């Protein structure tokens, strides 16, 4: 008796992709503020502006852009 295992393989792939997705979302939520600060620092350097650290992680901005900072 030959069994069809294509459905089982598909379910295994979906579970693996789901696990990777959940881990990626968790990592972005955990490190999101640090990533935002890194991008802000790089963009300040490219624009020729001074980088100003925020009070907490994820609140940094370029000097002169204080009016664009959301609280």
Residue, then its C-alpha position, 0 to 999 in steps of 0.5 A: x500500500x503506497x501512501x500519499x505524503x504530499x499533504x504531510x510535507x506541505x503542512x510541515x513546510x507551512x509550520x516551519x514558515x510560520x515559526x520563522x515568521x513569528x520569530x522574525x516579528x518578535x525580533x523586530x518588536x524587540x530590536x525595533x527601537x535600536x534599528x530605528x535609531x541606527x537608521x536615523x543616525x545614518x540618515x542624519x549623517x547623510x543629510x549633514x545634520x547632527x544626531x541627537x539621542x532621545x530619552x529612550x530607545x527609538x526616540x532619536x532625531x536629527x537636529x533641526x527636525x524637532x518639530x517632526x518628532x512624535x511623542 
